[in-house]
């Protein structure tokens, strides 16, 4: 069972229209974007559940795509 991301509750990225900020679960090799979450702990649980090299990174996600740009400033 996966945890729902509730992407509609994520804050908009003020620098990129159509993108939201949050904690993404994905894998680099091969590239795989799974989902984005408002809560880091929830994202970490999902990444652990998926295994196979999935990690959590904070950044911006373009809704409706698998595009993600990590390295954003994490919220305090």
Secondary structure, 3 states (H helix, E strand, C coil): CCCCCCHHHCCECCCCCCEEEEEEEEECCCCEEEEEECCHHHHHHHHHHHCCCCEEEEEEEECCCCCEEECCCCCC
